[in-house]
């Protein structure tokens, strides 16, 4: 690859970390932190402990200054670790956006007044181009803005945008007419109609989306945040009631001292779901970043999360399930002719055919039969394919070679005087068609020699991908414009669950609505204008970067590589986000069990000595126990940042099995880890104090 978009080498790249540290301090501003209510409460608690520390220094507080000071420091670090995680996730996206900005230059453009007057152009800066302008782009020149090719065809290097160095074909008409500003024409020339004003180009929008700073919260994220706030309020009320309870207990027991404000604040912070609250913003932003690493731009965090809940995938056949171009796989002779004879005629009829199918015929004839013809004799006449005759071939050395549809070739042969058709021709044509392939009949003069078997080649490994999706409970549906016979054959070979043949825009839209009305979440890929209505209706709509402008505008995810199988990766990343959030929530809540055993006995030990039996970790002292819990609560956040950025590894398995596995790993792990961590920190404090 060349000019690939720069990516950080690791989650803690030095440049990113230094920038994130500065941003994390800026995010301490309450006007910014209010978006994360749990951490705002922790910041208020940090201010309170700072005040108690000052009071300890002046003698106004009975707690030791080293204890109140240490608690205050670690509570502030808890807030900073939270803002650092968010800043680091944002910084990774901004670093990628910066690399894209470097690829955007104000190039000049050849502005045309009329398409036919290619020599009469005016050179202008790209910033002066407006929607609807026509520009001429020739070999070696950079395309000055987003647009559609309205004339010509050319190879275009899109590495500046996609990171891929392999050039792609862009041509007028069809679904491969869209071009992106900043890409370079390698060969030939094209006329482009500009479809976006400066500042509104795809690259501009992409840069803003990558930065992710204004990413909206998804419904699942909002629901989780409501849960976290509810838990925080509950623990706040619990801690508020402990103070009067302890005062009453001291009077009743006649011993001990009421629980201090510093200890109450420490208890609240340790019991509140600070771990998941600190990492929640980073998880969503990192999900968009992980997609961008795959050259996929999510236009919203909602789209990624919806992908995690998808249970029906609609996939185009061409380019997704198959390679996109039919290939010649066999020569089937008829009426006693040999394969060698048929291959020679097919080769001659295809030497000037520059279509992928035509080139595959030439390649098969050379490889399988050792034919070496690679050029036409002088004076040969090329017969190009057209919609009227549906034939192509050459006239050379007094012979006429043709290949084409069965009825067209038969009509041509009869026109030349051929009256008796091969008896086995219909049977061969029908057999190839029933197998889902396309039969091309080959003739030499008035004689039919046989049939070329043109087949859609199913991509290697696609069956395994569909089996993987099936194990996740996701149904796959192939959409194709082919006839039902061909569609059924390809569907069976690819092992999709269902298919829609001869699909028209309204039928695609109807199918999506039917699934949605049945309670399914539907994802779809598309690249053509006829896909736009269905893309707009789908819950997850993935448009190819090579697609038309209407398709890209209707989608909520753009695949820069124009590889439709990326939909499977998008689903995987969506599930990673949901799993990561769920796993860290489980871990965070499970942590509280160990903190109960650390703080509650230490907090009330002077009043009720019997609570010493709950000191199962054998912590050194009440102050050491509380400080150890506070330190562990802070330290666990940066330790989990790599997991939040990378995401939980997704393994296809039934939902029940996945739930049990994650409960064992993160639920049980969330219980065991704090016991070990708090004990080790307590030992370290004992050595220092």
C-alpha positions in Angstrom: 0.0 0.0 0.0 1.1 3.5 -0.6 0.0 6.7 1.0 -1.9 4.7 3.5 -3.7 6.7 6.1 -1.4 7.1 9.1 -2.4 5.0 12.1 -1.0 5.1 15.6 1.3 2.1 16.3 -0.4 1.4 19.7 -3.1 2.6 22.0 -0.5 4.5 24.0 1.5 6.1 21.2 3.7 8.8 22.7 2.3 11.7 20.6 -1.3 10.7 21.3 -0.7 10.2 25.1 0.9 13.7 25.4 -2.0 15.3 23.6 -4.6 13.3 25.5 -3.0 14.4 28.8 -3.4 18.1 28.0 -7.0 17.5 26.8 -7.9 15.5 29.9 -7.1 18.5 32.1 -9.2 20.8 29.9 -12.1 18.3 30.3 -12.1 18.8 34.0 -14.1 22.0 33.4 -17.5 21.2 35.0 -19.2 22.8 31.9 -17.7 19.9 29.9 -17.9 17.2 32.5 -21.6 17.6 33.1 -22.2 15.3 30.1 -20.9 12.5 32.4 -22.9 13.0 35.6 -21.2 10.1 37.5 -17.7 11.6 37.0 -19.0 15.1 37.7 -20.1 13.8 41.1 -16.6 12.3 41.6 -15.1 15.7 40.8 -17.3 17.3 43.4 -16.2 14.7 45.9 -12.6 15.5 45.0 -13.1 19.1 45.8 -14.7 18.1 49.2 -11.7 15.9 50.1 -9.3 18.7 49.1 -11.1 21.0 51.5 -10.9 18.4 54.3 -7.1 18.0 53.6 -6.7 21.8 54.1 -8.7 21.5 57.3 -6.4 18.6 58.5 -3.4 20.8 57.9 -4.9 23.6 60.0 -6.1 21.2 62.7 -9.8 21.7 62.0 -10.2 18.1 61.0 -9.3 15.1 63.2 -8.3 12.9 60.3 -4.6 12.6 59.6 -3.4 15.0 56.9 -1.5 12.2 55.1 -4.8 10.2 54.8 -7.1 13.1 53.6 -4.3 14.3 51.3 -3.8 10.9 49.7 -7.6 10.3 49.3 -7.9 13.7 47.6 -5.0 13.0 45.2 -6.4 9.6 44.2 -10.0 11.0 43.7 -8.6 13.7 41.4 -6.7 11.0 39.6 -9.9 9.0 39.2 -11.5 12.0 37.4 -8.4 12.6 35.3 -8.1 9.0 34.3 -11.7 9.2 33.1 -11.2 12.3 31.0 -7.9 10.9 29.7 -9.6 7.8 28.4 -12.1 9.9 26.5 -9.4 12.3 25.2 -7.2 9.4 24.1 -10.1 7.9 22.1 -10.9 11.2 20.5 -7.2 11.9 19.8 -6.9 8.7 17.7 -9.7 9.8 15.5 -8.3 13.4 15.2 -4.9 12.0 14.3 -6.5 10.1 11.3 -8.4 13.3 10.4 -5.2 15.2 10.4 -3.6 12.8 8.0 -6.6 13.2 5.6 -6.2 17.0 5.8 -2.7 16.7 4.5 -4.0 14.9 1.5 -6.4 17.7 0.7 -4.8 20.5 -1.5 -6.3 23.3 -3.4 -5.5 22.0 -6.9 -6.4 23.6 -10.1 -9.3 22.4 -12.3 -10.0 22.7 -16.1 -13.5 24.2 -16.1 -15.6 23.5 -19.2 -18.5 25.5 -20.5 -19.7 22.6 -22.6 -18.7 18.9 -22.5 -18.0 18.8 -26.3 -15.6 21.7 -26.1 -12.7 19.9 -24.4 -10.1 22.3 -25.7 -11.9 25.4 -24.5 -11.4 25.2 -20.8 -10.6 27.8 -18.1 -8.1 27.0 -15.3 -9.5 27.8 -11.9 -8.8 26.9 -8.3 -10.7 24.0 -6.8 -12.2 26.4 -4.2 -14.0 28.2 -6.9 -15.9 25.2 -8.2 -19.6 25.0 -7.5 -22.2 22.2 -7.8 -23.0 21.6 -11.4 -19.7 22.7 -12.9 -18.1 20.6 -15.5 -14.3 19.9 -15.3 -11.9 17.9 -17.6 -9.5 15.7 -15.8 -6.7 14.1 -17.8 -4.0 11.5 -17.0 -1.7 12.5 -14.1 -4.1 15.2 -12.8 -5.9 15.3 -9.5 -9.7 15.4 -9.4 -10.5 18.8 -7.9 -13.8 17.9 -6.2 -16.5 15.3 -5.6 -18.6 14.5 -8.7 -20.0 12.1 -11.2 -18.3 11.0 -14.5 -20.6 12.1 -17.3 -18.2 11.2 -20.2 -15.3 8.8 -20.6 -13.6 6.2 -18.5 -10.3 6.2 -16.6 -8.2 4.5 -14.0 -8.2 6.4 -10.8 -5.8 6.1 -7.9 -7.8 6.6 -4.6 -5.0 5.8 -2.2 -5.1 9.3 -0.8 -8.6 8.6 0.5 -8.9 4.9 1.0 -5.3 3.9 1.7 -5.4 1.4 -1.1 -2.8 1.8 -3.9 -4.6 -0.4 -6.5 -6.3 1.8 -9.1 -10.0 1.5 -9.9 -12.1 2.2 -13.0 -14.4 5.1 -13.0 -16.7 5.5 -16.0 -19.9 7.4 -17.1 -23.2 5.6 -16.5 -23.9 2.7 -14.2 -22.9 2.5 -10.5 -19.2 3.3 -10.8 -19.4 6.9 -11.9 -18.8 8.7 -8.6 -15.4 10.2 -8.0 -13.9 11.8 -4.9 -11.9 15.0 -4.7 -8.2 14.5 -4.0 -7.9 11.3 -6.0 -5.8 11.1 -9.1 -6.5 10.0 -12.7 -3.8 7.6 -13.9 -4.8 7.0 -17.5 -7.3 8.4 -20.1 -9.4 11.4 -19.4 -12.9 12.0 -18.0 -15.4 14.8 -17.7 -16.8 15.2 -14.2 -19.9 17.1 -13.1 -19.2 18.6 -9.6 -21.8 17.4 -7.0 -20.6 19.3 -3.9 -19.7 22.9 -3.0 -16.3 23.6 -1.3 -16.5 22.7 2.4 -19.3 20.2 1.7 -17.3 17.5 0.0 -17.2 13.9 1.0 -13.7 14.4 2.3 -14.8 17.4 4.4 -17.6 15.4 5.9 -15.4 12.4 6.5 -12.9 14.5 8.4 -15.5 15.9 10.7 -17.0 12.5 11.3 -13.7 10.9 12.1 -12.9 13.4 14.8 -16.0 12.1 16.6 -16.1 14.9 19.2 -19.8 15.6 18.5 -20.9 12.0 18.4 -24.5 11.6 19.6 -25.2 9.0 22.3 -27.0 5.9 21.1 -30.2 4.7 22.8 -28.3 1.8 24.4 -25.7 4.2 25.7 -28.4 6.5 27.1 -30.2 3.6 28.8 -26.9 2.5 30.4 -26.2 6.1 31.5 -29.6 6.3 33.1 -28.8 3.1 35.0 -25.5 4.5 36.2 -27.1 7.7 37.4 -29.7 5.7 39.2 -27.0 3.7 41.0 -25.1 6.8 41.8 -28.2 8.4 43.4 -28.8 5.3 45.4 -25.3 5.2 46.8 -25.4 8.9 47.4 -28.5 8.5 49.6 -26.9 5.5 51.4 -23.8 7.5 52.2 -25.8 10.5 53.3 -27.7 8.4 55.8 -24.6 6.7 57.2 -23.5 9.9 58.9 -26.5 10.4 61.2 -26.6 6.6 61.7 -23.0 6.6 62.9 -23.7 9.6 65.3 -26.6 7.8 66.8 -24.6 4.6 67.1 -21.7 6.3 68.9 -24.2 7.7 71.5 -25.9 4.3 71.8 -22.7 2.2 72.1 -20.8 4.8 74.1 -17.6 4.3 72.1 -16.0 5.1 68.8 -16.3 8.2 66.6 -18.8 9.2 63.9 -17.8 8.5 60.3 -15.8 11.4 58.9 -16.7 13.3 55.8 -13.6 12.1 54.0 -14.5 8.5 54.6 -18.1 9.0 53.5 -16.9 10.6 50.3 -14.4 7.8 49.7 -17.1 5.2 50.3 -19.4 7.0 47.8 -16.8 7.1 45.0 -15.8 3.5 45.5 -19.4 2.2 45.4 -20.5 4.4 42.5 -20.1 2.8 39.0 -17.1 5.0 38.3 -15.2 2.4 36.2 -17.8 2.0 33.4 -18.8 5.7 33.7 -15.1 6.7 33.1 -14.7 4.4 30.1 -18.2 4.8 28.5 -17.4 7.7 26.2 -14.1 6.0 25.1 -16.0 2.8 24.1 -18.3 4.5 21.6 -15.6 6.8 20.1 -13.2 3.8 19.8 -15.9 1.8 17.9 -16.0 4.5 15.2 -12.2 4.5 15.2 -12.0 0.7 14.8 -14.3 0.9 11.8 -12.1 3.6 10.3 -9.1 1.3 10.6 -11.0 -1.0 8.2 -11.5 2.0 5.9 -15.2 2.3 6.8 -16.7 5.6 7.9 -19.7 5.5 10.3 -21.8 8.6 9.9 -23.2 8.0 13.5 -22.5 5.9 16.5 -26.1 4.7 16.3 -25.4 3.0 13.0 -22.6 0.9 14.6 -24.6 -0.1 17.5 -27.6 -1.0 15.3 -25.1 -3.2 13.4 -24.5 -5.1 16.6 -28.2 -5.9 16.9 -28.7 -6.9 13.2 -30.4 -10.2 12.6 -31.1 -9.9 8.8 -28.4 -9.1 6.2 -29.4 -8.2 2.6 -26.4 -8.6 0.3 -26.0 -7.9 -3.4 -24.9 -10.9 -5.4 -22.6 -9.2 -7.8 -19.4 -8.0 -6.1 -20.5 -9.3 -2.7 -21.2 -13.0 -3.0 -19.6 -13.4 -6.4 -16.5 -11.7 -7.8 -18.6 -9.4 -10.0 -17.4 -10.5 -13.4 -18.5 -13.7 -15.0 -15.6 -16.0 -16.1 -15.4 -18.6 -18.8 -15.0 -22.0 -17.1 -15.6 -24.5 -19.9 -16.0 -25.0 -23.6 -18.8 -27.4 -24.4 -18.7 -28.6 -28.1 -21.8 -29.7 -30.0 -22.5 -31.8 -33.1 -19.3 -33.7 -33.0 -16.9 -30.8 -32.9 -13.8 -31.0 -30.6 -13.1 -28.8 -27.6 -9.9 -27.6 -29.3 -11.8 -26.5 -32.4 -14.4 -24.7 -30.3 -11.7 -23.1 -28.1 -9.9 -21.8 -31.3 -13.1 -20.2 -32.6 -14.0 -18.7 -29.2 -10.5 -17.2 -28.9 -10.7 -15.6 -32.3 -14.2 -14.2 -31.5 -12.8 -12.7 -28.2 -9.4 -11.3 -29.1 -10.8 -7.8 -29.5 -13.4 -8.1 -26.6 -12.0 -6.0 -23.8 -14.8 -6.9 -21.3 -13.8 -9.0 -18.3 -15.9 -11.9 -19.8 -14.1 -11.6 -23.1 -10.7 -11.6 -21.5 -11.6 -14.7 -19.5 -12.5 -16.6 -22.7 -9.0 -15.7 -24.1 -7.3 -16.7 -20.9 -9.1 -20.1 -20.7 -8.4 -20.9 -24.3 -4.7 -20.2 -23.8 -4.3 -21.9 -20.5 -6.4 -25.1 -21.0 -5.7 -25.7 -24.7 -2.3 -24.1 -25.2 -3.5 -21.7 -27.9 -1.0 -18.9 -28.6 -3.0 -16.5 -30.8 -2.7 -13.1 -29.2 -3.2 -10.7 -32.2 -5.5 -10.5 -35.2 -4.1 -10.7 -38.7 -3.8 -7.5 -40.7 -7.0 -6.3 -42.2 -9.2 -8.1 -39.7 -12.6 -6.5 -39.0 -13.7 -6.1 -35.4 -17.4 -6.7 -34.7 -18.2 -5.0 -31.4 -21.2 -6.0 -29.2 -24.3 -3.9 -29.5 -27.8 -4.2 -28.0 -29.4 -5.0 -31.3 -27.4 -8.0 -32.5 -26.2 -9.1 -29.0 -23.1 -10.6 -30.8 -19.4 -9.8 -31.0 -16.5 -11.3 -32.9 -14.2 -10.7 -35.9 -14.1 -11.2 -39.7 -10.7 -12.4 -40.8 -9.2 -14.5 -43.6 -12.6 -14.9 -45.2 -14.2 -16.3 -42.0 -16.7 -14.8 -39.6 -16.3 -15.7 -35.9 -19.1 -14.8 -33.6 -20.2 -15.4 -30.0 -23.3 -14.3 -28.2 -26.7 -15.2 -26.8 -28.2 -18.5 -28.2 -31.1 -16.9 -30.2 -28.9 -14.2 -31.6 -26.2 -16.6 -32.8 -28.8 -18.9 -34.3 -30.3 -16.0 -36.2 -26.9 -14.9 -37.5 -26.1 -18.5 -38.7 -29.4 -18.8 -40.5 -28.8 -15.5 -42.1 -25.6 -16.9 -43.6 -27.4 -19.9 -44.9 -27.1 -22.4 -42.0 -30.3 -24.4 -41.9 -29.7 -27.4 -39.8 -28.9 -26.7 -36.1 -27.0 -29.1 -33.9 -29.4 -31.5 -32.3 -27.7 -31.3 -28.9 -27.5 -27.5 -28.8 -30.7 -26.8 -26.9 -29.9 -29.5 -24.3 -26.4 -28.0 -23.7 -27.7 -24.4 -23.4 -30.5 -25.5 -21.0 -28.1 -27.5 -18.8 -25.7 -24.5 -18.4 -28.6 -22.1 -17.7 -30.1 -24.5 -15.1 -26.8 -24.5 -13.4 -27.0 -20.8 -12.8 -24.4 -19.9 -15.5 -24.7 -18.0 -18.8 -24.4 -19.9 -22.1 -22.6 -18.1 -25.0 -23.0 -19.8 -28.3 -20.0 -19.7 -30.7 -20.2 -19.9 -34.5 -17.8 -20.0 -37.4 -19.4 -18.8 -40.6 -22.8 -20.7 -40.8 -21.7 -23.5 -38.4 -22.3 -23.6 -34.7 -19.4 -25.2 -32.9 -20.4 -25.2 -29.3 -21.1 -23.2 -26.1 -19.0 -21.2 -23.7 -20.0 -21.7 -20.0 -19.8 -18.2 -18.4 -20.1 -18.6 -14.6 -20.5 -16.2 -11.7 -17.6 -17.2 -9.4 -18.6 -17.4 -5.7 -15.9 -15.8 -3.6 -13.6 -18.2 -1.7 -14.5 -18.5 2.0 -17.9 -16.8 1.6 -19.7 -20.0 2.7 -17.8 -20.0 6.0 -18.7 -16.3 6.6 -22.3 -17.1 6.1 -22.1 -20.1 8.4 -20.5 -17.8 11.0 -23.4 -15.3 10.7 -25.9 -18.2 11.0 -24.3 -19.3 14.2 -24.8 -15.7 15.5 -28.5 -15.9 14.6 -28.2 -13.6 11.6 -30.2 -14.5 8.4 -28.5 -13.8 5.1 -30.6 -12.8 2.0 -29.1 -12.5 -1.5 -30.5 -9.8 -3.7 -30.0 -10.0 -7.4 -31.4 -8.9 -10.7 -30.8 -12.4 -12.2 -33.7 -14.7 -13.2 -34.9 -17.1 -10.4 -33.1 -20.1 -11.9 -29.7 -18.4 -11.9 -30.4 -16.9 -8.5 -31.3 -20.2 -6.9 -28.1 -21.9 -8.2 -25.9 -19.1 -6.8 -27.8 -19.1 -3.5 -27.3 -22.8 -3.1 -23.6 -22.7 -3.9 -23.0 -19.7 -1.6 -25.3 -21.3 1.1 -27.3 -18.1 1.8 -30.5 -18.6 3.8 -32.8 -16.9 1.2 -32.7 -14.9 -2.0 -34.7 -12.3 -3.9 -34.5 -12.7 -7.7 -35.2 -10.0 -10.4 -35.1 -7.5 -7.6 -36.4 -4.0 -8.5 -36.0 -0.9 -6.2 -39.6 -1.2 -4.9 -39.2 -4.9 -4.2 -36.1 -4.3 -2.2 -37.9 -1.7 -0.2 -40.9 -3.9 0.4 -38.7 -6.8 1.6 -36.9 -4.6 4.1 -40.2 -3.2 5.5 -41.6 -6.7 5.8 -38.6 -7.8 7.9 -38.8 -4.6 10.1 -42.5 -5.1 10.7 -41.6 -8.6 11.9 -39.3 -7.1 14.5 -36.0 -7.7 12.7 -33.1 -5.3 12.5 -32.1 -5.1 8.8 -28.7 -4.2 7.3 -28.1 -3.7 3.6 -25.3 -2.9 1.2 -25.8 -1.0 -2.1 -24.0 1.2 -4.6 -26.5 2.3 -7.2 -29.2 4.9 -7.4 -31.8 2.1 -7.5 -30.5 1.0 -4.1 -31.1 4.4 -2.4 -34.7 3.9 -1.3 -33.9 0.6 0.4 -30.7 2.0 1.9 -32.7 4.9 3.4 -35.2 2.4 4.9 -32.6 -0.1 6.3 -31.5 0.1 10.0 -27.9 -0.2 8.9 -27.2 1.1 5.3 -23.7 0.6 3.9 -22.9 2.4 0.7 -19.9 1.8 -1.5 -17.5 4.8 -2.0 -17.7 3.9 -5.7 -21.4 4.2 -5.7 -23.7 7.0 -6.9 -24.3 10.2 -4.9 -27.9 9.2 -4.0 -26.7 5.9 -2.6 -24.0 7.5 -0.5 -26.5 10.2 0.8 -29.0 7.5 1.8 -26.5 5.4 3.8 -25.3 5.8 7.3 -22.0 4.0 6.8 -19.6 4.5 3.9 -17.1 1.8 2.8 -14.1 3.5 1.3 -12.7 0.3 -0.2 -16.1 -0.4 -1.9 -15.9 -4.0 -0.6 -19.4 -5.2 0.1 -18.2 -8.0 2.4 -17.2 -5.3 4.9 -20.8 -5.5 6.1 -19.7 -8.6 8.0 -16.9 -6.6 9.7 -19.3 -3.8 10.6 -21.6 -6.2 12.3 -18.7 -7.6 14.2 -17.5 -4.2 15.4 -21.1 -3.3 16.4 -21.3 -6.5 18.5 -17.9 -5.6 20.0 -19.2 -2.3 21.2 -22.2 -3.8 22.9 -20.2 -6.6 24.4 -17.4 -4.3 25.6 -19.9 -2.0 27.3 -21.8 -4.9 28.9 -18.6 -6.7 30.1 -17.1 -3.5 31.6 -20.4 -2.7 33.3 -20.5 -6.3 34.8 -16.9 -5.8 35.9 -17.5 -2.4 37.4 -20.5 -3.5 39.5 -18.9 -6.7 40.6 -16.0 -4.6 42.0 -18.3 -3.3 44.8 -18.3 -6.6 46.6 -14.6 -6.4 47.5 -15.0 -2.7 48.4 -17.7 -3.5 50.9 -15.4 -5.9 52.7 -12.6 -3.3 52.7 -14.4 -0.1 53.6 -17.5 -1.0 55.7 -15.6 -2.8 58.5 -12.9 -0.1 58.6 -15.5 2.7 58.7 -17.5 1.4 61.6 -14.8 -0.7 63.4 -14.4 1.9 66.3 -18.1 1.7 67.0 -18.6 -2.0 66.5 -15.4 -4.0 67.0 -17.3 -7.2 66.1 -17.1 -6.0 62.4 -13.5 -6.9 62.4 -14.6 -10.4 61.5 -15.5 -9.1 58.1 -11.9 -8.0 57.5 -11.3 -11.1 55.4 -8.4 -9.5 53.5 -6.6 -8.8 56.9 -6.0 -5.2 55.9 -3.5 -3.3 58.1 -5.7 -0.5 59.5 -8.9 1.3 58.8 -7.1 4.2 57.1 -5.0 1.8 55.0 -8.1 -0.2 54.0 -10.1 2.8 52.8 -7.1 4.3 51.0 -6.4 1.0 49.3 -9.9 0.8 48.0 -9.7 4.4 46.7 -6.4 3.7 44.9 -7.6 0.5 43.3 -10.8 2.3 42.1 -8.6 4.9 40.4 -5.9 2.6 39.0 -8.3 0.1 37.4 -9.5 2.8 34.9 -6.2 3.3 33.0 -5.6 -0.5 33.2 -8.9 -1.0 31.3 -8.4 1.8 28.7 -6.7 -0.6 26.1 -9.7 -3.0 26.4 -12.1 0.0 25.9 -10.2 1.1 22.8 -9.6 -2.3 21.4 -13.0 -3.8 22.3 -13.9 -7.3 23.6 -12.8 -10.0 21.1 -15.9 -11.3 19.4 -16.4 -15.0 19.1 -19.4 -16.4 17.2 -21.5 -18.4 19.6 -25.1 -18.7 20.8 -26.2 -15.8 23.1 -26.8 -18.0 26.1 -23.3 -19.4 25.9 -21.8 -16.0 25.4 -23.6 -14.6 28.5 -22.4 -17.4 30.7 -18.8 -17.0 29.4 -18.8 -13.2 30.0 -20.3 -13.5 33.5 -17.6 -16.0 34.4 -14.8 -13.8 33.0 -15.9 -10.3 33.9 -18.4 -11.0 36.7 -16.2 -13.4 38.6 -13.1 -11.5 37.5 -14.7 -8.3 38.8 -15.1 -9.9 42.2 -11.6 -11.6 42.5 -9.5 -8.7 41.0 -10.3 -6.1 43.7 -9.6 -8.5 46.5 -6.1 -9.2 45.1 -5.5 -5.6 44.1 -6.7 -4.0 47.4 -4.6 -6.4 49.4 -1.4 -5.7 47.4 -2.0 -1.9 47.7 -2.5 -2.3 51.4 0.8 -4.1 51.8 2.5 -1.3 49.8 1.0 1.4 52.0 2.1 -0.5 55.1 5.7 -0.4 53.9 5.5 3.3 53.2 3.6 4.5 56.3 
